[in-house]
Amino acid sequence: MARQRISLTKPNDEWLKAQVDSEAYSSKSELVNDLIRQAREQQKQVDWIRAKLIKAERSGFTYMSPEEILAQSKKNWAISNGLL
């Protein structure tokens, strides 16, 4: 595992310490890695949505309601991520 040295603002360092002290995480490193994993997953979702929006813009008009579009998008996302 790569070792890094980072500087944190006092509020961020105190928040990290509080999370470790509450035993939610065993170390600051574990917490930082979890936050990075979460950010990477969120970025995957944003990229997926962005790609769908670009595809939709290029495909033209639809007769689906916004609610139907959202439901279909959620279903397609779940399928593409193996959740359905």
Protein Blocks (a to p, Z undefined) as FASTA:
>chain_A
ZZddddddfklmmmmmmmmmnomafbfklmmmmmmmmmmmmmmmmmmmmmmmmmmmmnop
afbdfklmmmmmmmmmmmmnopZZ
